[in-house]
Amino acid sequence: MAIILRLDRVMADRKISLKELAEKVEISNVNLSNLKTGKVKAIRFSTLDAICRELKCQPGDILEYQEDMGEKNKGDGD
């Protein structure tokens, strides 16, 4: 999967710390840190909603799709 998380960039732009955002979104620092570093396989819509509300951004500001070259080449032989 080639979903890239840009939460760190948006947080830096808004000058908000991990601890501050975690408190406002009401999730643990560890869970937010894992999300920020891309160590997660899923995110709840309620969490994404809360993050976007606090950062005043759109989901597309945080999530980016980048085609995985390995996946792209799998379909070439069909």
N, CA, C and O atoms as CSV, one atom per row, in Angstrom:
chain,resi,resn,atom,element,x,y,z
A,1,MET,N,N,0.856,-1.177,0.000
A,1,MET,CA,C,0.000,0.000,0.000
A,1,MET,C,C,0.895,1.230,0.000
A,1,MET,O,O,1.939,1.253,0.652
A,2,ALA,N,N,0.481,2.236,-0.727
A,2,ALA,CA,C,1.320,3.412,-0.893
A,2,ALA,C,C,0.628,4.669,-0.378
A,2,ALA,O,O,0.625,5.700,-1.050
A,3,ILE,N,N,0.049,4.583,0.797
A,3,ILE,CA,C,-0.536,5.763,1.425
A,3,ILE,C,C,0.527,6.372,2.323
A,3,ILE,O,O,1.077,5.706,3.200
A,4,ILE,N,N,0.804,7.634,2.093
A,4,ILE,CA,C,1.823,8.347,2.863
A,4,ILE,C,C,1.131,9.321,3.799
A,4,ILE,O,O,0.243,10.069,3.389
A,5,LEU,N,N,1.541,9.305,5.053
A,5,LEU,CA,C,0.964,10.204,6.047
A,5,LEU,C,C,1.811,11.470,6.137
A,5,LEU,O,O,3.028,11.403,6.309
A,6,ARG,N,N,1.164,12.605,6.021
A,6,ARG,CA,C,1.834,13.906,6.071
A,6,ARG,C,C,1.443,14.690,7.323
A,6,ARG,O,O,1.501,15.920,7.342
A,7,LEU,N,N,1.045,13.965,8.361
A,7,LEU,CA,C,0.606,14.612,9.593
A,7,LEU,C,C,1.708,15.477,10.188
A,7,LEU,O,O,1.431,16.568,10.688
A,8,ASP,N,N,2.944,15.012,10.143
A,8,ASP,CA,C,4.045,15.790,10.710
A,8,ASP,C,C,4.182,17.151,10.036
A,8,ASP,O,O,4.449,18.153,10.699
A,9,ARG,N,N,4.000,17.186,8.725
A,9,ARG,CA,C,4.106,18.443,7.984
A,9,ARG,C,C,2.998,19.415,8.388
A,9,ARG,O,O,3.249,20.600,8.610
A,10,VAL,N,N,1.768,18.901,8.480
A,10,VAL,CA,C,0.637,19.755,8.841
A,10,VAL,C,C,0.791,20.252,10.276
A,10,VAL,O,O,0.509,21.415,10.564
A,11,MET,N,N,1.236,19.383,11.172
A,11,MET,CA,C,1.456,19.798,12.556
A,11,MET,C,C,2.521,20.881,12.636
A,11,MET,O,O,2.368,21.839,13.393
A,12,ALA,N,N,3.585,20.747,11.878
A,12,ALA,CA,C,4.653,21.756,11.877
A,12,ALA,C,C,4.128,23.086,11.340
A,12,ALA,O,O,4.444,24.148,11.876
A,13,ASP,N,N,3.325,23.019,10.275
A,13,ASP,CA,C,2.740,24.239,9.711
A,13,ASP,C,C,1.858,24.952,10.725
A,13,ASP,O,O,1.825,26.181,10.772
A,14,ARG,N,N,1.137,24.172,11.543
A,14,ARG,CA,C,0.217,24.745,12.534
A,14,ARG,C,C,0.914,25.021,13.868
A,14,ARG,O,O,0.308,25.559,14.795
A,15,LYS,N,N,2.192,24.647,13.954
A,15,LYS,CA,C,2.982,24.835,15.181
A,15,LYS,C,C,2.289,24.229,16.405
A,15,LYS,O,O,2.109,24.886,17.431
A,16,ILE,N,N,1.909,22.962,16.263
A,16,ILE,CA,C,1.258,22.249,17.360
A,16,ILE,C,C,2.092,21.016,17.694
A,16,ILE,O,O,2.566,20.317,16.799
A,17,SER,N,N,2.263,20.762,18.957
A,17,SER,CA,C,3.068,19.622,19.393
A,17,SER,C,C,2.242,18.347,19.391
A,17,SER,O,O,1.012,18.382,19.374
A,18,LEU,N,N,2.937,17.235,19.408
A,18,LEU,CA,C,2.295,15.931,19.467
A,18,LEU,C,C,1.438,15.834,20.726
A,18,LEU,O,O,0.294,15.381,20.670
A,19,LYS,N,N,1.984,16.254,21.846
A,19,LYS,CA,C,1.265,16.182,23.119
A,19,LYS,C,C,-0.005,17.031,23.083
A,19,LYS,O,O,-1.063,16.588,23.529
A,20,GLU,N,N,0.100,18.239,22.557
A,20,GLU,CA,C,-1.048,19.133,22.504
A,20,GLU,C,C,-2.156,18.576,21.600
A,20,GLU,O,O,-3.331,18.593,21.967
A,21,LEU,N,N,-1.771,18.082,20.419
A,21,LEU,CA,C,-2.763,17.523,19.506
A,21,LEU,C,C,-3.390,16.265,20.089
A,21,LEU,O,O,-4.599,16.065,19.971
A,22,ALA,N,N,-2.585,15.417,20.714
A,22,ALA,CA,C,-3.108,14.185,21.322
A,22,ALA,C,C,-4.157,14.520,22.384
A,22,ALA,O,O,-5.188,13.851,22.470
A,23,GLU,N,N,-3.903,15.538,23.184
A,23,GLU,CA,C,-4.866,15.936,24.215
A,23,GLU,C,C,-6.156,16.460,23.594
A,23,GLU,O,O,-7.249,16.128,24.054
A,24,LYS,N,N,-6.031,17.280,22.548
A,24,LYS,CA,C,-7.214,17.860,21.914
A,24,LYS,C,C,-8.045,16.810,21.179
A,24,LYS,O,O,-9.273,16.896,21.145
A,25,VAL,N,N,-7.376,15.825,20.594
A,25,VAL,CA,C,-8.058,14.772,19.831
A,25,VAL,C,C,-8.498,13.633,20.750
A,25,VAL,O,O,-9.303,12.786,20.363
A,26,GLU,N,N,-7.966,13.625,21.962
A,26,GLU,CA,C,-8.276,12.622,22.972
A,26,GLU,C,C,-7.839,11.221,22.565
A,26,GLU,O,O,-8.594,10.255,22.679
A,27,ILE,N,N,-6.588,11.137,22.084
A,27,ILE,CA,C,-5.952,9.836,21.869
A,27,ILE,C,C,-4.594,9.876,22.553
A,27,ILE,O,O,-4.090,10.948,22.890
A,28,SER,N,N,-4.012,8.714,22.754
A,28,SER,CA,C,-2.741,8.664,23.469
A,28,SER,C,C,-1.607,9.226,22.619
A,28,SER,O,O,-1.672,9.229,21.389
A,29,ASN,N,N,-0.572,9.698,23.296
A,29,ASN,CA,C,0.622,10.184,22.600
A,29,ASN,C,C,1.214,9.084,21.725
A,29,ASN,O,O,1.671,9.349,20.613
A,30,VAL,N,N,1.206,7.851,22.227
A,30,VAL,CA,C,1.782,6.720,21.491
A,30,VAL,C,C,1.006,6.478,20.202
A,30,VAL,O,O,1.611,6.303,19.144
A,31,ASN,N,N,-0.325,6.466,20.273
A,31,ASN,CA,C,-1.129,6.239,19.079
A,31,ASN,C,C,-0.948,7.362,18.064
A,31,ASN,O,O,-0.846,7.102,16.865
A,32,LEU,N,N,-0.907,8.599,18.530
A,32,LEU,CA,C,-0.704,9.718,17.613
A,32,LEU,C,C,0.695,9.677,17.011
A,32,LEU,O,O,0.875,9.981,15.832
A,33,SER,N,N,1.675,9.304,17.810
A,33,SER,CA,C,3.040,9.177,17.309
A,33,SER,C,C,3.122,8.104,16.227
A,33,SER,O,O,3.765,8.306,15.198
A,34,ASN,N,N,2.474,6.970,16.459
A,34,ASN,CA,C,2.449,5.900,15.458
A,34,ASN,C,C,1.774,6.371,14.171
A,34,ASN,O,O,2.216,6.033,13.072
A,35,LEU,N,N,0.723,7.138,14.309
A,35,LEU,CA,C,0.034,7.681,13.144
A,35,LEU,C,C,0.947,8.664,12.408
A,35,LEU,O,O,1.047,8.636,11.181
A,36,LYS,N,N,1.595,9.512,13.157
A,36,LYS,CA,C,2.482,10.527,12.586
A,36,LYS,C,C,3.644,9.907,11.819
A,36,LYS,O,O,4.068,10.440,10.793
A,37,THR,N,N,4.156,8.794,12.305
A,37,THR,CA,C,5.314,8.159,11.673
A,37,THR,C,C,4.931,7.081,10.662
A,37,THR,O,O,5.803,6.446,10.070
A,38,GLY,N,N,3.628,6.874,10.463
A,38,GLY,CA,C,3.173,5.914,9.460
A,38,GLY,C,C,3.251,4.469,9.899
A,38,GLY,O,O,3.281,3.571,9.058
A,39,LYS,N,N,3.285,4.225,11.197
A,39,LYS,CA,C,3.383,2.854,11.713
A,39,LYS,C,C,2.015,2.240,11.983
A,39,LYS,O,O,1.884,1.353,12.827
A,40,VAL,N,N,1.002,2.710,11.271
A,40,VAL,CA,C,-0.347,2.185,11.447
A,40,VAL,C,C,-0.859,1.616,10.128
A,40,VAL,O,O,-0.398,1.994,9.051
A,41,LYS,N,N,-1.804,0.718,10.232
A,41,LYS,CA,C,-2.409,0.127,9.040
A,41,LYS,C,C,-3.806,0.672,8.793
A,41,LYS,O,O,-4.377,0.458,7.724
A,42,ALA,N,N,-4.361,1.379,9.779
A,42,ALA,CA,C,-5.718,1.908,9.654
A,42,ALA,C,C,-5.870,3.131,10.544
A,42,ALA,O,O,-5.103,3.343,11.483
A,43,ILE,N,N,-6.880,3.927,10.222
A,43,ILE,CA,C,-7.245,5.061,11.067
A,43,ILE,C,C,-8.768,5.134,11.101
A,43,ILE,O,O,-9.424,4.982,10.071
A,44,ARG,N,N,-9.314,5.361,12.255
A,44,ARG,CA,C,-10.767,5.501,12.382
A,44,ARG,C,C,-11.178,6.853,11.807
A,44,ARG,O,O,-10.473,7.852,11.944
A,45,PHE,N,N,-12.343,6.851,11.159
A,45,PHE,CA,C,-12.852,8.110,10.624
A,45,PHE,C,C,-13.071,9.125,11.741
A,45,PHE,O,O,-12.873,10.322,11.535
A,46,SER,N,N,-13.474,8.664,12.908
A,46,SER,CA,C,-13.688,9.597,14.025
A,46,SER,C,C,-12.372,10.259,14.441
A,46,SER,O,O,-12.357,11.433,14.813
A,47,THR,N,N,-11.265,9.507,14.377
A,47,THR,CA,C,-9.957,10.074,14.700
A,47,THR,C,C,-9.524,11.047,13.619
A,47,THR,O,O,-9.035,12.136,13.921
A,48,LEU,N,N,-9.700,10.663,12.364
A,48,LEU,CA,C,-9.360,11.547,11.256
A,48,LEU,C,C,-10.187,12.829,11.319
A,48,LEU,O,O,-9.670,13.921,11.085
A,49,ASP,N,N,-11.466,12.690,11.636
A,49,ASP,CA,C,-12.346,13.851,11.783
A,49,ASP,C,C,-11.838,14.794,12.867
A,49,ASP,O,O,-11.773,16.006,12.661
A,50,ALA,N,N,-11.480,14.245,14.009
A,50,ALA,CA,C,-11.002,15.058,15.126
A,50,ALA,C,C,-9.686,15.757,14.782
A,50,ALA,O,O,-9.493,16.924,15.122
A,51,ILE,N,N,-8.786,15.043,14.107
A,51,ILE,CA,C,-7.499,15.641,13.720
A,51,ILE,C,C,-7.734,16.783,12.736
A,51,ILE,O,O,-7.160,17.861,12.886
A,52,CYS,N,N,-8.570,16.551,11.739
A,52,CYS,CA,C,-8.853,17.592,10.747
A,52,CYS,C,C,-9.529,18.803,11.385
A,52,CYS,O,O,-9.241,19.946,11.029
A,53,ARG,N,N,-10.424,18.542,12.326
A,53,ARG,CA,C,-11.103,19.640,13.017
A,53,ARG,C,C,-10.099,20.485,13.795
A,53,ARG,O,O,-10.138,21.713,13.723
A,54,GLU,N,N,-9.205,19.843,14.533
A,54,GLU,CA,C,-8.233,20.575,15.348
A,54,GLU,C,C,-7.192,21.299,14.504
A,54,GLU,O,O,-6.775,22.408,14.838
A,55,LEU,N,N,-6.771,20.665,13.406
A,55,LEU,CA,C,-5.740,21.269,12.562
A,55,LEU,C,C,-6.334,22.171,11.472
A,55,LEU,O,O,-5.603,22.823,10.726
A,56,LYS,N,N,-7.669,22.199,11.394
A,56,LYS,CA,C,-8.367,22.994,10.381
A,56,LYS,C,C,-7.815,22.684,8.988
A,56,LYS,O,O,-7.342,23.561,8.265
A,57,CYS,N,N,-7.900,21.389,8.646
A,57,CYS,CA,C,-7.381,20.923,7.363
A,57,CYS,C,C,-8.325,19.892,6.768
A,57,CYS,O,O,-9.314,19.508,7.392
A,58,GLN,N,N,-8.017,19.455,5.577
A,58,GLN,CA,C,-8.762,18.417,4.890
A,58,GLN,C,C,-8.005,17.090,5.012
A,58,GLN,O,O,-6.788,17.097,5.193
A,59,PRO,N,N,-8.706,15.948,4.915
A,59,PRO,CA,C,-8.012,14.660,4.973
A,59,PRO,C,C,-6.883,14.554,3.938
A,59,PRO,O,O,-5.854,13.933,4.203
A,60,GLY,N,N,-7.074,15.150,2.777
A,60,GLY,CA,C,-6.053,15.116,1.740
A,60,GLY,C,C,-4.794,15.886,2.095
A,60,GLY,O,O,-3.756,15.703,1.459
A,61,ASP,N,N,-4.873,16.748,3.108
A,61,ASP,CA,C,-3.675,17.443,3.588
A,61,ASP,C,C,-2.794,16.503,4.411
A,61,ASP,O,O,-1.589,16.719,4.543
A,62,ILE,N,N,-3.409,15.466,4.957
A,62,ILE,CA,C,-2.720,14.523,5.842
A,62,ILE,C,C,-2.366,13.230,5.117
A,62,ILE,O,O,-1.310,12.645,5.360
A,63,LEU,N,N,-3.251,12.787,4.228
A,63,LEU,CA,C,-3.066,11.523,3.526
A,63,LEU,C,C,-2.724,11.776,2.065
A,63,LEU,O,O,-3.329,12.624,1.408
A,64,GLU,N,N,-1.756,11.037,1.573
A,64,GLU,CA,C,-1.352,11.168,0.173
A,64,GLU,C,C,-1.192,9.783,-0.430
A,64,GLU,O,O,-0.624,8.888,0.197
A,65,TYR,N,N,-1.692,9.607,-1.642
A,65,TYR,CA,C,-1.526,8.332,-2.342
A,65,TYR,C,C,-0.360,8.454,-3.307
A,65,TYR,O,O,-0.276,9.398,-4.092
A,66,GLN,N,N,0.528,7.493,-3.234
A,66,GLN,CA,C,1.658,7.425,-4.160
A,66,GLN,C,C,1.706,5.997,-4.689
A,66,GLN,O,O,1.854,5.044,-3.924
A,67,GLU,N,N,1.578,5.861,-6.000
A,67,GLU,CA,C,1.528,4.530,-6.593
A,67,GLU,C,C,2.786,3.744,-6.258
A,67,GLU,O,O,3.907,4.226,-6.419
A,68,ASP,N,N,2.571,2.526,-5.790
A,68,ASP,CA,C,3.663,1.619,-5.448
A,68,ASP,C,C,4.165,0.986,-6.738
A,68,ASP,O,O,3.393,0.329,-7.436
A,69,MET,N,N,5.416,1.165,-7.066
A,69,MET,CA,C,5.969,0.660,-8.323
A,69,MET,C,C,5.862,-0.863,-8.409
A,69,MET,O,O,5.665,-1.398,-9.500
A,70,GLY,N,N,5.984,-1.558,-7.306
A,70,GLY,CA,C,5.840,-3.014,-7.313
A,70,GLY,C,C,4.432,-3.429,-7.699
A,70,GLY,O,O,4.242,-4.390,-8.444
A,71,GLU,N,N,3.447,-2.705,-7.191
A,71,GLU,CA,C,2.045,-2.976,-7.528
A,71,GLU,C,C,1.772,-2.639,-8.981
A,71,GLU,O,O,1.040,-3.356,-9.663
A,72,LYS,N,N,2.352,-1.561,-9.451
A,72,LYS,CA,C,2.122,-1.128,-10.831
A,72,LYS,C,C,2.602,-2.175,-11.825
A,72,LYS,O,O,1.941,-2.425,-12.834
A,73,ASN,N,N,3.743,-2.784,-11.547
A,73,ASN,CA,C,4.328,-3.759,-12.457
A,73,ASN,C,C,3.627,-5.114,-12.425
A,73,ASN,O,O,3.802,-5.906,-13.351
A,74,LYS,N,N,2.836,-5.406,-11.386
A,74,LYS,CA,C,2.143,-6.677,-11.288
A,74,LYS,C,C,1.122,-6.847,-12.410
A,74,LYS,O,O,0.934,-7.954,-12.915
A,75,GLY,N,N,0.469,-5.767,-12.800
A,75,GLY,CA,C,-0.581,-5.846,-13.806
A,75,GLY,C,C,-0.066,-5.799,-15.226
A,75,GLY,O,O,-0.871,-5.915,-16.150
A,76,ASP,N,N,1.219,-5.637,-15.457
A,76,ASP,CA,C,1.762,-5.498,-16.802
A,76,ASP,C,C,1.646,-6.768,-17.629
A,76,ASP,O,O,1.567,-6.678,-18.854
A,77,GLY,N,N,1.634,-7.936,-17.023
A,77,GLY,CA,C,1.600,-9.184,-17.769
A,77,GLY,C,C,0.205,-9.659,-18.110
A,77,GLY,O,O,0.061,-10.667,-18.802
A,78,ASP,N,N,-0.816,-8.982,-17.658
A,78,ASP,CA,C,-2.200,-9.421,-17.879
A,78,ASP,C,C,-2.712,-9.079,-19.243
A,78,ASP,O,O,-3.859,-9.388,-19.567
